[in-house]
């Protein structure tokens, strides 16, 4: 059985997904762009050494991302990397307007931090994936603005 996973952070980058979960599906189950309405992208999940990672919250204008087709084993492997996050069901909108059920990782609300910027390396991973999948230019520029602010 397979499930769709909505990636919005560094897992946008196919190379990172493949390193974490094994080969990424192709053909009918290939990655595809999707939009999560009524949410916003934030960087408020604390990591080691002052790092901060991506998260999504509602309400918001929406989050662009990528759907990956995953087996239950793939999702278990992802869970090992997503410390501090829990999988929750979401409904995303595909480019053709169809709705698709998927899982996304959410953190919080306890332990979240405000006012920190993600590292340049972490943002590079997000931007690489966003460009690789052709997310909207304006959305990529918004993420790039975080990169220039983080030095």
Backbone as ProteinMPNN parsed JSONL, in Angstrom:
{"seq_chain_A": "XXXXXXXXXXXXXXXXXXXXXXXXXXXXXXXXXXXXXXXXXXXXXXXXXXXXXXXXXXXXXXXXXXXXXXXXXXXXXXXXXXXXXXXXXXXXXXXXXXXXXXXXXXXXXXXXXXXXXXXXXXXXXXXXXXXXXXXXXXXXXXXXXXXXXXX", "coords_chain_A": {"N_chain_A": [[0.837, -1.188, 0.0], [0.486, 2.255, -0.741], [1.138, 5.686, 0.157], [0.689, 9.224, -0.099], [3.089, 11.744, 0.45], [3.527, 14.999, 1.558], [5.972, 17.208, 0.933], [7.669, 20.052, 2.139], [9.895, 21.302, 3.07], [13.36, 20.707, 3.425], [13.17, 18.185, 2.319], [12.084, 18.558, -0.132], [14.066, 18.412, -1.998], [15.015, 16.058, -4.232], [17.313, 14.401, -4.216], [17.98, 14.357, -1.501], [15.693, 13.122, -0.426], [15.901, 10.604, -1.669], [18.296, 9.713, -0.517], [17.474, 9.404, 2.082], [15.277, 7.647, 1.993], [15.53, 5.763, -0.026], [15.232, 4.818, -3.54], [13.33, 7.198, -5.425], [9.96, 7.143, -6.466], [8.896, 6.617, -9.873], [7.316, 7.312, -13.065], [3.781, 6.834, -13.037], [3.656, 7.291, -10.318], [5.428, 9.309, -9.781], [7.143, 12.16, -8.299], [5.198, 15.103, -7.681], [4.071, 18.48, -8.118], [2.34, 20.301, -5.584], [-0.152, 22.044, -3.641], [-0.767, 23.321, -0.485], [-3.474, 24.601, 0.885], [-4.41, 27.395, 3.023], [-2.365, 27.411, 4.92], [0.906, 28.255, 6.238], [4.405, 28.645, 5.631], [6.925, 28.307, 8.005], [9.851, 28.922, 10.033], [10.564, 27.488, 12.688], [11.198, 25.32, 14.256], [13.248, 24.072, 16.637], [16.671, 23.005, 16.471], [19.817, 21.336, 16.962], [22.621, 23.254, 18.21], [21.528, 25.826, 17.875], [20.224, 25.781, 15.455], [17.417, 26.02, 13.188], [14.407, 24.71, 11.873], [12.103, 23.995, 9.129], [8.524, 24.376, 9.252], [4.955, 24.026, 9.227], [2.037, 25.997, 9.572], [-1.358, 26.772, 10.383], [-3.557, 29.533, 10.337], [-2.924, 30.55, 6.896], [-1.605, 31.783, 3.73], [-1.06, 29.688, 2.079], [0.984, 26.854, 1.162], [3.51, 25.84, -0.985], [4.63, 22.79, -2.405], [5.863, 19.413, -2.747], [4.569, 16.297, -3.724], [5.349, 13.046, -2.735], [5.25, 9.642, -3.545], [4.907, 7.11, -1.256], [5.801, 4.092, 0.402], [4.689, 2.197, 3.293], [6.983, 1.435, 4.653], [8.804, 3.326, 3.688], [7.741, 5.674, 4.807], [8.142, 5.087, 7.506], [10.942, 5.158, 7.585], [11.321, 7.852, 6.979], [10.155, 8.98, 9.266], [12.163, 8.533, 11.137], [13.982, 10.515, 10.574], [12.609, 12.817, 11.012], [12.525, 14.087, 13.642], [10.73, 15.369, 16.396], [8.571, 16.06, 14.932], [5.245, 15.283, 13.828], [3.319, 13.095, 11.832], [0.555, 14.182, 9.97], [-2.665, 14.048, 8.486], [-3.429, 15.737, 5.479], [-5.101, 17.742, 3.01], [-4.213, 18.34, -0.182], [-3.888, 20.444, -3.105], [-3.662, 19.644, -6.446], [-1.911, 20.523, -9.51], [-3.771, 20.391, -11.574], [-6.081, 20.99, -10.304], [-7.341, 18.983, -8.92], [-8.005, 17.366, -5.8], [-5.968, 15.899, -3.281], [-5.391, 13.466, -0.848], [-2.924, 13.383, 1.68], [0.058, 12.899, 3.682], [1.626, 15.107, 5.952], [4.362, 16.566, 7.722], [4.152, 17.97, 10.888], [5.143, 20.179, 13.47], [5.21, 20.944, 16.963], [2.752, 22.349, 19.243], [4.437, 23.022, 21.346], [7.675, 24.012, 22.486], [8.532, 25.379, 20.234], [10.388, 27.943, 18.516], [11.002, 31.452, 18.104], [12.122, 34.053, 15.889], [14.573, 33.138, 14.912], [16.836, 32.328, 12.241], [17.025, 30.002, 9.519], [19.861, 27.904, 8.669], [22.261, 28.662, 6.08], [22.967, 26.407, 4.571], [20.838, 24.619, 5.038], [18.724, 26.093, 3.899], [19.7, 26.128, 1.285], [19.265, 23.481, 0.522], [16.46, 23.362, 0.55], [15.86, 25.305, -1.406], [17.13, 24.183, -3.662], [15.535, 21.919, -4.089], [13.047, 23.184, -4.486], [13.477, 24.621, -6.85], [14.2, 22.519, -8.545], [11.775, 21.155, -8.825], [10.234, 23.056, -9.974], [8.705, 24.959, -8.524], [6.603, 27.861, -7.971], [8.061, 30.921, -9.156], [7.878, 33.32, -7.609], [7.442, 32.244, -5.097], [9.78, 30.819, -4.619], [11.51, 33.013, -4.547], [10.639, 34.19, -2.15], [11.554, 32.317, -0.292], [14.276, 32.51, -0.849], [14.721, 35.064, 0.153], [14.805, 34.591, 2.864], [17.198, 33.213, 2.887], [19.074, 35.177, 2.182], [18.846, 36.798, 4.377], [19.853, 35.156, 6.329], [22.484, 35.037, 5.863]], "CA_chain_A": [[0.0, 0.0, 0.0], [1.263, 3.487, -0.798], [0.538, 6.934, 0.635], [1.372, 10.414, -0.582], [3.734, 12.575, 1.462], [3.692, 16.379, 1.106], [7.235, 17.789, 1.394], [7.707, 21.51, 2.015], [11.195, 21.763, 3.556], [14.533, 20.178, 2.721], [12.808, 16.972, 1.569], [11.754, 18.914, -1.511], [15.212, 18.018, -2.826], [14.89, 14.633, -4.539], [18.515, 13.684, -3.772], [17.882, 14.128, -0.056], [14.66, 12.1, -0.222], [16.445, 9.306, -2.064], [19.292, 9.316, 0.486], [16.768, 9.041, 3.309], [14.234, 6.628, 1.854], [15.743, 4.881, -1.162], [14.839, 5.413, -4.824], [12.064, 7.912, -5.509], [9.101, 6.53, -7.478], [8.839, 7.217, -11.197], [6.089, 6.984, -13.802], [2.526, 7.337, -12.466], [3.868, 7.655, -8.913], [6.529, 10.265, -9.712], [6.847, 13.357, -7.516], [4.398, 16.119, -8.38], [3.835, 19.712, -7.368], [1.049, 20.396, -4.902], [-0.353, 23.259, -2.863], [-1.53, 23.131, 0.747], [-4.136, 25.876, 1.183], [-4.703, 27.811, 4.402], [-1.204, 27.192, 5.787], [2.066, 29.105, 5.943], [5.72, 28.087, 5.923], [7.654, 29.006, 9.057], [11.098, 28.296, 10.48], [10.43, 27.632, 14.142], [11.482, 24.057, 14.941], [14.646, 24.159, 17.061], [17.571, 21.87, 16.33], [21.055, 21.482, 17.734], [23.494, 24.401, 17.93], [20.778, 27.012, 17.471], [19.586, 25.642, 14.147], [15.967, 26.049, 13.151], [13.938, 23.979, 10.705], [10.807, 24.377, 8.574], [7.291, 23.88, 9.831], [3.788, 24.659, 8.63], [0.984, 26.374, 10.514], [-2.593, 27.334, 9.858], [-3.902, 29.849, 8.952], [-1.923, 31.152, 6.036], [-1.976, 31.944, 2.316], [-0.82, 28.427, 1.392], [2.36, 26.377, 1.062], [3.815, 25.042, -2.169], [5.512, 21.68, -2.092], [5.931, 18.28, -3.659], [4.067, 15.019, -3.242], [6.111, 11.837, -3.025], [4.538, 8.402, -3.292], [5.709, 6.398, -0.267], [5.301, 2.88, 1.041], [4.7, 2.324, 4.755], [8.396, 1.374, 5.064], [9.396, 4.626, 3.378], [7.285, 6.624, 5.823], [8.837, 4.753, 8.764], [12.309, 5.689, 7.465], [11.215, 9.31, 7.104], [9.89, 9.291, 10.677], [13.443, 8.515, 11.854], [14.668, 11.783, 10.308], [11.738, 13.947, 11.346], [12.389, 14.179, 15.098], [9.994, 16.55, 16.826], [7.43, 16.246, 14.035], [4.263, 14.2, 13.74], [2.59, 13.037, 10.558], [-0.873, 14.466, 10.016], [-3.313, 14.04, 7.173], [-3.79, 17.016, 4.886], [-5.626, 17.67, 1.645], [-3.5, 19.287, -1.035], [-4.473, 20.676, -4.417], [-2.722, 19.4, -7.535], [-1.921, 21.568, -10.55], [-4.995, 20.305, -12.389], [-7.213, 21.352, -9.463], [-7.791, 17.838, -8.129], [-7.568, 17.305, -4.405], [-5.285, 14.642, -2.964], [-5.059, 13.231, 0.558], [-1.489, 13.123, 1.871], [0.592, 13.145, 5.015], [2.647, 16.15, 6.089], [4.934, 16.612, 9.058], [3.879, 19.176, 11.669], [5.788, 20.22, 14.779], [4.661, 21.903, 17.914], [3.109, 23.754, 19.415], [5.391, 23.261, 22.431], [9.092, 23.974, 22.145], [8.867, 26.146, 19.035], [11.161, 29.157, 18.781], [10.74, 32.568, 17.198], [13.204, 34.994, 15.676], [15.81, 32.533, 14.411], [16.867, 32.072, 10.804], [17.641, 28.728, 9.157], [21.223, 28.004, 8.153], [22.379, 28.786, 4.625], [22.98, 25.051, 4.001], [19.467, 24.1, 5.08], [17.981, 26.816, 2.868], [20.179, 25.673, -0.03], [18.569, 22.223, 0.227], [15.071, 23.697, 0.227], [15.841, 26.012, -2.691], [17.477, 23.225, -4.713], [14.33, 21.136, -4.361], [11.995, 24.054, -5.024], [13.805, 24.89, -8.26], [14.168, 21.23, -9.248], [10.385, 20.787, -9.11], [9.56, 24.152, -10.65], [7.735, 25.701, -7.718], [6.464, 29.22, -8.52], [9.217, 31.812, -8.98], [7.665, 34.234, -6.491], [7.567, 31.461, -3.87], [11.224, 30.583, -4.478], [12.096, 34.292, -4.11], [10.341, 34.363, -0.718], [12.493, 31.461, 0.45], [15.59, 33.128, -1.037], [14.814, 36.208, 1.058], [15.281, 34.029, 4.147], [18.605, 32.854, 2.701], [19.919, 36.371, 2.223], [18.793, 37.298, 5.754], [20.627, 34.278, 7.217], [23.888, 35.223, 5.56]], "C_chain_A": [[0.88, 1.25, 0.0], [0.428, 4.662, -0.3], [1.318, 8.079, -0.007], [1.885, 11.21, 0.604], [3.966, 13.951, 0.858], [4.947, 16.956, 1.752], [7.221, 19.286, 1.143], [9.041, 22.098, 2.448], [12.317, 21.137, 2.751], [14.247, 18.878, 1.971], [12.245, 17.291, 0.185], [12.836, 18.401, -2.463], [15.19, 16.505, -3.011], [16.11, 13.845, -4.065], [18.47, 13.4, -2.273], [16.836, 13.056, 0.238], [15.204, 10.718, -0.546], [17.476, 8.809, -1.049], [18.609, 8.836, 1.76], [15.883, 7.81, 3.152], [14.487, 5.587, 0.783], [15.208, 5.541, -2.422], [13.445, 6.042, -4.772], [11.272, 7.329, -6.679], [9.127, 7.326, -8.779], [7.501, 6.868, -11.845], [4.866, 7.612, -13.171], [2.707, 7.855, -11.049], [5.015, 8.64, -8.72], [6.156, 11.437, -8.805], [6.068, 14.37, -8.351], [4.169, 17.323, -7.482], [2.434, 19.689, -6.756], [1.033, 21.66, -4.055], [-1.223, 22.924, -1.663], [-2.172, 24.46, 1.121], [-4.221, 26.137, 2.691], [-3.587, 27.513, 5.396], [-0.111, 28.182, 5.404], [3.33, 28.362, 6.35], [6.389, 28.948, 6.979], [8.961, 28.273, 9.321], [11.141, 28.47, 11.993], [10.671, 26.339, 14.92], [12.957, 24.059, 15.331], [15.401, 22.852, 16.835], [18.786, 22.096, 17.21], [21.808, 22.734, 17.307], [22.75, 25.616, 17.403], [20.118, 26.926, 16.113], [18.073, 25.716, 14.288], [15.52, 25.436, 11.823], [12.514, 24.382, 10.334], [9.655, 23.687, 9.296], [6.15, 24.529, 9.057], [2.728, 24.865, 9.701], [-0.224, 26.856, 9.739], [-3.043, 28.41, 10.834], [-2.722, 30.425, 8.184], [-2.414, 31.186, 4.602], [-1.736, 30.678, 1.503], [0.661, 28.134, 1.264], [2.498, 25.534, -0.195], [4.783, 23.934, -1.771], [5.409, 20.591, -3.139], [5.35, 17.056, -2.974], [5.007, 13.908, -3.684], [5.234, 10.638, -2.686], [5.431, 7.528, -2.402], [5.016, 5.12, 0.187], [5.292, 3.099, 2.546], [6.125, 2.246, 5.282], [9.107, 2.692, 4.807], [9.008, 5.652, 4.432], [7.94, 6.35, 7.177], [10.27, 5.28, 8.736], [12.303, 7.212, 7.592], [10.991, 9.72, 8.56], [11.188, 9.36, 11.485], [14.213, 9.816, 11.672], [13.892, 12.983, 10.84], [11.458, 14.001, 12.852], [11.661, 15.465, 15.464], [8.792, 16.866, 15.955], [6.495, 15.04, 14.149], [3.597, 14.267, 12.38], [1.119, 13.321, 10.806], [-1.418, 14.439, 8.599], [-3.663, 15.461, 6.755], [-4.433, 16.742, 3.531], [-4.939, 18.755, 0.849], [-4.216, 19.388, -2.378], [-3.377, 20.481, -5.458], [-2.856, 20.49, -8.591], [-3.185, 21.559, -11.404], [-6.254, 20.633, -11.588], [-7.772, 20.209, -8.641], [-7.256, 17.932, -6.71], [-6.985, 15.923, -4.136], [-5.027, 14.572, -1.46], [-3.576, 12.88, 0.646], [-1.162, 13.25, 3.352], [1.569, 14.304, 4.924], [3.149, 16.085, 7.523], [4.69, 17.989, 9.671], [4.629, 19.07, 12.987], [5.003, 21.144, 15.686], [3.353, 21.45, 18.503], [4.15, 24.005, 20.519], [6.815, 23.176, 21.922], [9.479, 24.737, 20.9], [9.584, 27.43, 19.431], [10.814, 30.217, 17.742], [12.027, 33.379, 17.018], [14.53, 34.407, 15.243], [15.688, 32.307, 12.91], [17.506, 30.714, 10.539], [19.047, 28.946, 8.604], [21.195, 28.109, 6.627], [22.345, 27.41, 3.962], [21.572, 24.46, 3.959], [18.61, 24.784, 4.015], [18.414, 26.404, 1.464], [19.463, 24.388, -0.434], [17.119, 22.48, -0.181], [14.991, 24.339, -1.156], [16.183, 25.095, -3.857], [16.255, 22.408, -5.097], [13.219, 21.966, -4.977], [12.237, 24.341, -6.501], [13.713, 23.616, -9.096], [12.741, 20.873, -9.678], [9.579, 21.922, -9.729], [8.471, 24.821, -9.828], [7.702, 27.147, -8.207], [7.648, 30.121, -8.171], [9.055, 32.735, -7.776], [7.841, 33.513, -5.155], [9.047, 31.17, -3.582], [11.911, 31.861, -4.0], [11.821, 34.564, -2.628], [11.282, 33.524, 0.135], [13.906, 32.031, 0.337], [15.776, 34.318, -0.116], [15.254, 35.759, 2.444], [16.76, 33.719, 4.054], [19.499, 34.079, 2.797], [19.934, 36.965, 3.648], [19.657, 36.464, 6.68], [22.11, 34.312, 6.914], [24.465, 34.073, 4.809]], "O_chain_A": [[1.909, 1.285, 0.675], [-0.803, 4.638, -0.331], [2.47, 7.91, -0.406], [1.211, 11.337, 1.627], [4.534, 14.066, -0.228], [4.988, 17.168, 2.964], [6.816, 19.742, 0.073], [9.295, 23.28, 2.216], [12.232, 21.048, 1.526], [15.007, 18.507, 1.076], [11.959, 16.377, -0.588], [12.547, 18.007, -3.593], [15.332, 15.758, -2.043], [15.96, 12.732, -3.561], [18.875, 12.325, -1.829], [17.07, 12.175, 1.065], [14.994, 9.77, 0.21], [17.526, 7.615, -0.753], [19.124, 7.949, 2.442], [15.755, 7.016, 4.084], [13.737, 4.615, 0.685], [14.776, 6.693, -2.384], [12.518, 5.502, -4.168], [11.827, 7.055, -7.743], [9.35, 8.536, -8.786], [6.66, 6.207, -11.235], [4.89, 8.787, -12.806], [1.99, 8.76, -10.624], [5.521, 8.787, -7.608], [4.972, 11.679, -8.569], [6.255, 14.476, -9.563], [4.085, 17.205, -6.26], [1.489, 19.142, -7.324], [2.073, 22.263, -3.79], [-2.285, 22.317, -1.803], [-1.49, 25.355, 1.622], [-4.117, 25.222, 3.508], [-3.844, 27.378, 6.593], [-0.196, 28.858, 4.379], [3.328, 27.56, 7.284], [6.418, 30.173, 6.864], [9.148, 27.139, 8.88], [11.675, 29.451, 12.511], [10.38, 26.272, 16.115], [13.826, 24.049, 14.459], [14.857, 21.758, 16.985], [18.774, 22.951, 18.096], [21.652, 23.214, 16.184], [23.279, 26.357, 16.575], [19.512, 27.897, 15.658], [17.523, 25.501, 15.368], [16.165, 25.618, 10.79], [11.811, 25.023, 11.115], [9.787, 22.599, 9.857], [6.369, 25.484, 8.312], [2.543, 24.043, 10.599], [-0.12, 27.288, 8.591], [-2.925, 28.224, 12.045], [-1.675, 30.741, 8.749], [-3.496, 30.687, 4.29], [-2.165, 30.599, 0.352], [1.491, 29.044, 1.258], [1.701, 24.627, -0.438], [5.644, 24.122, -0.911], [4.938, 20.809, -4.256], [5.605, 16.807, -1.796], [5.408, 13.836, -4.845], [4.557, 10.627, -1.658], [6.575, 7.242, -2.755], [3.795, 5.081, 0.336], [5.837, 4.094, 3.025], [6.454, 2.919, 6.259], [9.924, 3.127, 5.619], [9.854, 6.415, 4.899], [8.257, 7.285, 7.913], [10.764, 5.79, 9.741], [13.178, 7.79, 8.236], [11.573, 10.698, 9.029], [11.296, 10.16, 12.415], [15.015, 10.183, 12.531], [14.468, 14.042, 11.085], [10.305, 13.964, 13.28], [11.944, 16.525, 14.907], [8.074, 17.833, 16.21], [6.907, 13.939, 14.516], [3.344, 15.346, 11.845], [0.513, 12.776, 11.729], [-0.719, 14.766, 7.64], [-4.126, 16.272, 7.557], [-4.318, 15.646, 2.982], [-5.06, 19.94, 1.157], [-5.033, 18.54, -2.736], [-2.303, 21.075, -5.365], [-3.799, 21.281, -8.566], [-3.614, 22.601, -11.899], [-7.363, 20.565, -12.117], [-8.595, 20.433, -7.753], [-6.194, 18.502, -6.462], [-7.44, 14.919, -4.683], [-4.503, 15.518, -0.872], [-3.043, 12.17, -0.207], [-1.998, 13.655, 4.16], [2.263, 14.457, 3.919], [2.452, 15.612, 8.421], [4.977, 19.023, 9.067], [4.736, 17.984, 13.556], [4.242, 22.002, 15.237], [2.905, 20.322, 18.292], [4.689, 25.108, 20.606], [7.129, 22.375, 21.042], [10.655, 24.746, 20.535], [9.409, 27.939, 20.538], [10.383, 29.898, 16.633], [12.9, 33.386, 17.886], [15.53, 35.124, 15.211], [14.593, 32.119, 12.379], [18.427, 30.313, 11.251], [19.38, 30.033, 8.132], [20.232, 27.7, 5.977], [21.751, 27.261, 2.894], [21.169, 23.87, 2.956], [17.854, 24.119, 3.306], [17.587, 26.337, 0.555], [19.095, 24.22, -1.596], [16.617, 21.888, -1.137], [14.155, 23.961, -1.977], [15.59, 25.214, -4.93], [15.967, 22.223, -6.28], [12.526, 21.508, -5.886], [11.307, 24.305, -7.307], [13.208, 23.636, -10.218], [12.532, 20.35, -10.773], [8.383, 21.774, -9.981], [7.433, 25.207, -10.364], [8.674, 27.616, -8.799], [8.166, 30.092, -7.055], [9.996, 32.913, -7.003], [8.332, 34.101, -4.191], [9.497, 31.266, -2.441], [12.795, 31.806, -3.145], [12.675, 35.108, -1.93], [11.753, 33.983, 1.176], [14.652, 32.035, 1.316], [16.888, 34.561, 0.354], [15.995, 36.47, 3.122], [17.504, 33.928, 5.012], [20.56, 34.031, 3.419], [20.927, 37.563, 4.062], [20.147, 36.963, 7.693], [22.908, 33.693, 7.618], [25.651, 34.085, 4.478]]}, "name": "protein", "num_of_chains": 1, "seq": "XXXXXXXXXXXXXXXXXXXXXXXXXXXXXXXXXXXXXXXXXXXXXXXXXXXXXXXXXXXXXXXXXXXXXXXXXXXXXXXXXXXXXXXXXXXXXXXXXXXXXXXXXXXXXXXXXXXXXXXXXXXXXXXXXXXXXXXXXXXXXXXXXXXXXXX"}
